[in-house]
C-alpha cells in the first residue's frame, strides 16, 4: 500500500483540530485506564526509553515492567520506562512527530488504538520487518483473524510489530435471556439483539436492555460504524479513494439507528437514561452496575467484572460479531497491541531485541493468563493449552482471531489507509446520528450531509473526487 495523496501536513492538522479522534481506526474503543496528558520522555544513547499503555490488571502490567527491567539490566542499559495512553492524548501524533524531528524520540512504545498508517505517513516509525520475520520464525504465524498485515505493513515493510491479538466483545446478560426463553445463539444480527434487548428490559426496576451509545466517543463511533457496515453501507470504493458513503444501504442503517433511539417509539423502554450522551466509560459502568443487558466493548468490561468478582460475571455471555444483514460474516479480531520503534531512536537494535524478548513465551504467556482477555497472543504458537484453559472465553477469542478471511472493518471494501482513518477525526458519523436522532435532519439528508463532509476531508487531503 502506498501513500500518494493525503499529506503529512493534513494528518497533523487534523490531529490538532480534532484531538484524539484521529487516532481511532474503526475499532477505536478505549480499553484501558486513562492517564492525564503528559510529555513524552526523551530518548538518548545508552538509555533504553520505553513507553507502554496502562493495564486494567496491575499484575499483567507488573509482569510487563519486570520483563523490561530484567532485559535492561541484562544488557547493561539505563532504563526510562513510563506509561502512556495515546487514546487519551489529543496530540500524541504531534508530540511524536516533534520528538522524531528533534532527534530524541523514545525508543519503543507498546500501544493499542493508534493508526500505524498515519504514523507511517508521518515517517515516525522504523522498518521492523526483520523483527516480525524473526518473531514468526520463533513463535509461529501471526493470527490470521487480526488483519495485522493490512494495518501494519505498508509498501511491503512492517512498520509495527504485532504484539497482542484482541477482539471486540459483544456482551449480554445470559440470566436475563434465560428468563425470557431466548437462546443467545439465535442473536446473530443487530435486529435480533435489538429485539432481545427490548424483551429483557424492565425499566420499572431500573433495568434496560440496550447499552450502546450513538454519542461522539470511541464506543459511539464503533457501534455506529458497525451498524452502517452491517447494512452494507461503506465509506469508499475498493481503492479507498472514491467516497461512496451516500447510498440506500447507509440511509437504511441511519433510519434503523433513528428508530432505535426514538424514546417515544417502540424501543424507548429499552433505553437507559442519558444513553444519547454517554461517554466511553458510561456503558462499562452501567453494565458492571447491573443496569443494562447488552453492550459491546473491548474486553475491559469482562476483565473488570472478573477482576472485581462482580456478581454478574457468571451471567455474562459473549456473543460473536453481528452478521451483516445479507448473512455475511463480520467476525474476526484485531491487533490490540503494537510495538513500534520510532524513527531515529537512539537504541534501535536494543529496542528490537526487547520486542523479541517480550514475545518470548516465558514472558508473554504469564501476562496473558492474568489479563482477563485483554492480552491475547498474536502468534499461533503462544496459544498454549494452559492459556486457553485459564478462562472459559479464551477459546472463543482464539476462534475469532483465527478467522482465515476476517472482516477488514471501517475501511471495507478498501484496505486500511491514512485517508480512511482521517474520517474518524471529524466525528462525521456521530454528528450524522445526532442529526437524525434529534430530528434536525431526515436520514436521507443526514447521510448526504455526512457524505459531503467526507468528500471535503478527502479533497483537503489531496484526494480529489470525480
C-alpha positions in Angstrom: 0.0 0.0 0.0 1.3 3.4 -0.9 0.6 6.9 0.5 0.3 9.1 -2.6 -2.4 11.5 -1.8 -3.1 12.6 1.8 -0.2 14.6 3.2 1.7 14.7 6.5 0.5 18.2 7.0 -3.1 17.1 6.7 -2.7 14.4 9.3 -1.1 16.7 11.8 -3.6 19.5 11.1 -6.4 17.0 11.7 -4.9 15.9 14.9 -4.6 19.4 16.2 -8.1 20.3 15.2 -9.9 17.3 16.5 -8.0 15.7 19.3 -7.8 12.0 20.0 -10.4 11.2 17.4 -7.8 10.9 14.6 -6.2 8.0 16.5 -9.2 5.7 16.1 -9.3 3.3 13.3 -12.7 1.6 13.2 -12.4 -0.4 16.4 -11.2 2.6 18.5 -12.8 1.6 21.7 -10.7 2.7 24.7 -10.0 -0.4 26.7 -7.6 0.9 29.4 -7.4 3.3 32.3 -6.7 6.8 31.0 -3.7 8.8 32.1 -3.5 12.5 32.4 -1.9 14.2 29.4 1.9 14.3 29.9 5.1 15.0 28.0 6.7 12.0 26.3 10.1 11.0 27.7 13.2 12.0 25.6 15.4 9.2 24.3 19.2 9.2 24.4 22.0 6.9 23.6 22.7 4.2 26.2 19.3 4.8 27.9 16.5 2.5 26.8 13.4 4.5 26.7 10.1 2.6 26.8 6.5 3.8 26.9 3.6 1.5 27.4 -0.1 1.5 27.9 -1.7 1.1 31.3 -3.5 -2.2 32.1 -6.7 -3.0 33.9 -4.9 -5.8 35.6 -2.0 -4.5 37.7 -0.5 -8.0 37.8 -0.1 -8.0 34.0 1.4 -4.5 34.0 3.8 -5.5 36.7 4.9 -8.6 34.7 5.4 -6.4 31.6 7.5 -3.9 33.5 9.5 -6.6 35.3 10.4 -8.1 31.9 11.6 -4.8 30.6 13.6 -4.1 33.8 15.3 -7.5 33.7 16.1 -7.0 30.0 17.7 -3.6 30.6 19.7 -5.0 33.5 20.9 -8.0 31.4 22.0 -5.7 28.6 23.7 -3.1 30.9 21.4 -0.3 29.8 20.0 2.5 31.8 16.1 2.4 31.7 13.4 5.0 31.4 10.0 3.3 31.4 6.7 5.2 31.8 3.1 4.7 31.0 1.2 6.4 28.2 -2.2 6.0 26.6 -2.4 7.6 23.2 -6.2 7.3 23.2 -6.3 10.0 25.9 -3.7 12.3 24.3 -5.2 14.9 22.0 -1.9 15.4 20.3 0.0 12.2 20.6 0.9 12.1 16.9 2.0 15.7 17.0 4.2 15.1 20.1 5.8 12.1 18.5 6.4 14.0 15.2 8.1 16.7 17.2 10.2 14.2 19.1 11.3 12.5 15.9 12.2 15.8 14.3 14.2 16.8 17.3 16.1 13.6 17.2 15.2 12.4 20.8 12.2 10.1 20.5 11.5 7.3 22.9 13.0 4.0 21.6 9.9 1.8 21.7 6.2 2.0 22.5 3.6 -0.6 23.4 0.3 1.0 22.4 -3.2 0.0 21.2 -5.5 2.1 19.2 -3.0 4.1 17.2 -3.2 4.2 13.4 0.0 2.7 12.1 -1.0 4.0 8.7 -0.9 7.6 10.0 2.4 7.0 11.9 3.9 5.6 8.7 2.7 8.6 6.7 4.3 10.9 9.2 7.5 8.9 8.9 7.5 8.3 12.7 8.4 4.7 12.8 11.3 2.4 11.8 11.1 -0.5 9.4 10.7 -3.6 11.7 10.3 -6.2 9.0 13.3 -8.1 10.4 11.8 -8.3 13.8 8.4 -9.5 12.6 10.1 -12.2 10.4 12.1 -13.4 13.4 9.1 -13.4 15.6 7.2 -15.6 13.1 10.1 -18.0 12.8 10.2 -18.3 16.6 6.6 -18.1 17.7 4.6 -19.2 14.7 2.4 -17.4 12.2 0.6 -14.2 13.0 -3.1 -15.0 13.8 -4.9 -14.6 10.5 -8.0 -13.0 12.1 -6.3 -9.8 13.4 -5.7 -8.2 10.0 -2.1 -7.4 11.1 -0.5 -7.1 7.7 -3.3 -4.8 6.4 -2.9 -2.4 9.3 0.8 -2.6 10.0 2.6 -3.4 6.7 3.0 -0.8 4.0 4.8 -0.9 0.7 6.0 -4.4 1.8 7.6 -3.2 5.0 6.3 -3.8 8.6 6.1 -0.5 10.4 4.9 -2.0 13.7 5.3 -5.4 15.4 2.1 -7.2 16.2 2.1 -7.8 19.9 -1.4 -8.6 21.1 -4.4 -10.2 19.4 -7.8 -9.0 20.6 -11.4 -8.8 19.6 -14.4 -6.6 20.4 -16.6 -8.2 22.9 -20.4 -8.3 22.5 -21.7 -9.0 25.9 -25.2 -9.8 27.0 -26.8 -10.9 30.3 -27.4 -14.7 29.9 -29.6 -14.8 33.0 -32.0 -12.2 31.6 -32.2 -14.1 28.3 -33.0 -17.3 30.1 -35.9 -15.6 32.0 -37.4 -14.8 28.6 -36.6 -18.1 27.0 -34.2 -16.5 24.5 -31.3 -18.6 23.2 -28.2 -16.4 22.9 -27.1 -18.5 19.9 -30.1 -17.0 18.0 -28.9 -13.5 18.3 -26.8 -13.3 15.2 -27.8 -9.9 13.8 -28.3 -6.4 15.2 -32.0 -6.7 14.7 -32.0 -9.9 16.7 -30.2 -8.2 19.5 -32.4 -5.1 19.5 -35.4 -7.3 19.8 -33.9 -9.3 22.7 -32.8 -6.1 24.4 -36.4 -4.8 24.4 -37.7 -8.2 25.6 -35.4 -8.3 28.7 -35.9 -4.6 29.6 -37.6 -3.8 32.9 -37.5 0.0 33.3 -39.8 0.0 36.3 -37.0 -1.9 38.1 -34.2 0.2 36.5 -33.0 -2.4 34.1 -32.7 -1.5 30.5 -31.8 -3.9 27.8 -29.8 -1.7 25.4 -26.4 -0.3 26.2 -24.7 1.0 23.0 -24.5 4.8 22.7 -24.6 6.9 19.5 -22.7 9.8 21.1 -19.3 11.1 19.9 -16.9 8.7 21.6 -14.8 5.7 20.8 -17.7 3.4 21.7 -20.3 5.5 19.8 -18.2 5.5 16.7 -17.5 1.8 17.0 -21.2 1.0 17.3 -22.5 3.3 14.6 -19.8 2.2 12.2 -20.6 -1.4 12.8 -24.3 -0.9 12.1 -23.6 1.0 8.9 -21.3 -1.7 7.6 -23.8 -4.4 8.7 -26.4 -2.8 6.4 -23.9 -2.7 3.5 -23.0 0.9 3.8 -19.4 1.9 3.3 -17.2 5.0 3.0 -15.4 4.4 -0.2 -14.9 2.1 -3.1 -12.3 -0.8 -3.2 -9.5 1.7 -3.8 -10.2 3.7 -0.7 -10.0 6.9 -2.8 -13.6 7.4 -4.1 -16.2 8.4 -1.5 -19.4 6.3 -1.7 -21.0 6.9 1.7 -24.3 8.2 0.3 -26.1 5.0 -0.6 -29.5 3.4 0.0 -27.8 0.9 2.4 -26.3 3.7 4.5 -29.7 5.5 4.6 -31.4 2.3 5.8 -28.8 1.9 8.5 -29.3 5.5 9.7 -33.1 5.0 9.7 -32.6 1.9 11.9 -30.4 4.0 14.3 -33.0 6.7 14.5 -35.7 4.2 15.2 -33.6 2.5 17.9 -33.0 5.8 19.8 -36.6 7.2 19.5 -37.7 7.4 23.1 -41.3 7.8 22.1 -41.2 4.8 19.8 -41.3 1.0 20.2 -37.8 0.8 21.6 -38.0 3.6 24.1 -38.4 1.3 27.1 -35.0 -0.4 26.5 -33.0 2.9 26.6 -31.4 3.8 29.9 -31.4 7.4 30.9 -28.9 9.6 29.2 -27.6 7.0 26.8 -27.6 9.5 24.0 -24.8 11.5 25.7 -22.8 8.6 27.2 -19.0 8.7 27.0 -16.6 5.8 26.7 -16.8 4.8 30.3 -20.6 5.1 30.7 -21.6 1.7 29.3 -18.8 0.0 31.3 -20.2 1.5 34.5 -23.8 0.7 33.6 -23.1 -2.9 32.6 -21.0 -3.6 35.7 -23.7 -2.0 37.9 -26.1 -4.5 36.5 -28.4 -1.9 35.0 -28.1 -2.8 31.2 -28.3 -6.0 29.4 -26.4 -5.7 26.2 -23.3 -3.7 25.1 -20.2 -4.1 23.1 -16.8 -3.0 24.2 -13.3 -4.1 24.4 -12.8 -6.9 26.8 -12.4 -4.3 29.6 -15.9 -4.9 30.7 -15.4 -8.7 31.0 -11.9 -8.3 32.5 -13.1 -5.8 35.1 -16.0 -8.0 36.2 -13.7 -10.9 36.5 -11.1 -8.9 38.4 -13.6 -7.4 40.9 -15.5 -10.6 41.4 -18.6 -8.8 40.2 -21.7 -11.0 40.9 -22.9 -10.5 37.2 -19.6 -12.1 35.9 -21.1 -15.6 36.0 -24.0 -14.4 33.8 -22.0 -12.7 31.1 -22.4 -14.3 27.7 -20.0 -13.5 24.9 -21.6 -13.2 21.5 -19.9 -13.3 18.2 -19.8 -10.2 16.0 -23.3 -9.4 14.5 -23.6 -10.7 11.0 -24.3 -8.4 8.1 -28.0 -8.2 7.1 -27.2 -10.3 4.0 -25.7 -13.0 6.2 -22.0 -12.2 5.5 -19.7 -12.7 8.5 -18.3 -9.7 10.2 -16.3 -11.9 12.5 -12.6 -11.5 13.3 -10.3 -9.9 15.7 -7.8 -7.0 15.7 -4.2 -6.3 16.6 -5.0 -4.9 20.0 -1.4 -4.1 20.8 1.6 -3.0 18.7 5.2 -2.5 19.4 6.6 0.5 17.5 10.2 1.6 17.3 10.5 5.3 16.5 12.4 6.8 13.6 15.8 7.8 14.6 15.5 6.2 18.0 19.0 6.2 19.7 18.8 2.5 20.6 17.1 0.8 17.6 18.9 -2.5 17.8 18.3 -2.8 21.6 14.6 -2.0 21.1 14.3 -4.7 18.5 15.8 -7.2 20.9 13.4 -6.1 23.6 10.5 -6.6 21.3 11.5 -10.3 20.8 12.1 -10.7 24.5 8.6 -9.5 25.3 7.2 -12.1 22.9 9.2 -14.9 24.4 6.6 -17.4 25.8 8.3 -17.4 29.2 7.5 -13.7 29.4 4.3 -13.3 27.3 2.2 -16.2 28.4 2.1 -15.3 32.1 1.0 -11.8 31.2 -1.8 -13.2 29.0 -3.0 -15.7 31.7 -3.8 -13.0 34.2 -5.2 -10.2 31.9 -8.8 -11.3 31.5 -8.9 -11.4 27.7 -7.1 -8.1 27.1 -3.6 -9.6 26.4 -4.0 -12.5 24.0 -1.3 -13.9 21.7 -0.8 -12.5 18.2 1.2 -15.6 17.2 -0.1 -19.1 16.9 2.5 -21.0 19.0 1.8 -18.8 22.0 -1.8 -20.1 22.3 -0.9 -22.9 24.7 -3.4 -25.3 26.2 -2.6 -23.9 29.6 -3.5 -20.4 28.4 -6.8 -21.5 26.7 -7.8 -23.4 29.9 -7.2 -20.3 32.1 -10.6 -18.8 31.2 -13.8 -20.2 29.6 -14.0 -17.5 27.0 -10.4 -17.6 25.8 -11.3 -20.4 23.4 -13.9 -18.1 21.8 -11.4 -15.3 21.5 -9.0 -17.8 19.8 -11.7 -18.7 17.3 -12.3 -15.1 16.4 -8.6 -14.2 15.9 -8.2 -17.4 13.9 -10.7 -16.5 11.2 -9.0 -17.0 7.8 -10.7 -14.2 6.0 -11.7 -11.7 8.6 -13.8 -8.6 8.0 -11.5 -5.7 7.4 -13.5 -3.2 9.5 -14.1 0.5 8.9 -12.3 0.7 5.6 -14.3 -2.1 3.9 -14.2 -2.8 1.0 -10.8 -1.0 0.9 -7.7 -1.8 2.8 -7.0 0.4 5.8 -5.1 3.6 5.0 -4.5 7.0 6.4 -7.2 8.7 4.4 -10.0 6.5 5.7 -8.6 6.7 9.2 -8.9 10.5 8.9 -12.7 10.3 8.6 -12.9 9.4 12.3 -11.1 12.6 13.3 -14.0 14.8 12.3 -16.8 12.9 14.2 -18.8 12.8 11.0 -20.7 9.6 11.8 -21.6 10.6 15.3 -22.8 14.0 14.1 -24.9 12.4 11.4 -26.5 10.2 14.1 -27.2 13.2 16.3 -28.8 15.0 13.4 -31.4 12.2 12.8 -32.0 11.3 16.5 -32.7 14.9 17.3 -35.0 15.4 14.4 -32.8 18.1 12.8 -32.5 16.1 9.6 -34.1 13.1 7.8 -31.9 10.1 7.4 -31.5 10.9 3.7 -30.4 14.4 4.4 -28.1 13.4 7.2 -26.3 10.9 5.0 -25.9 13.4 2.2 -24.5 15.9 4.7 -22.1 13.3 6.0 -21.0 12.3 2.5 -20.2 15.9 1.7 -18.1 16.2 4.8 -16.2 13.1 3.9 -15.6 14.4 0.4 -14.2 17.6 1.9 -11.9 15.6 4.1 -10.6 13.7 1.2 -10.2 16.7 -1.1 -8.4 18.7 1.6 -6.0 15.8 1.8 -5.4 15.9 -1.9 -7.7 13.1 -2.9 -9.9 14.9 -5.4 -13.3 13.3 -6.1 -14.9 12.8 -9.5 
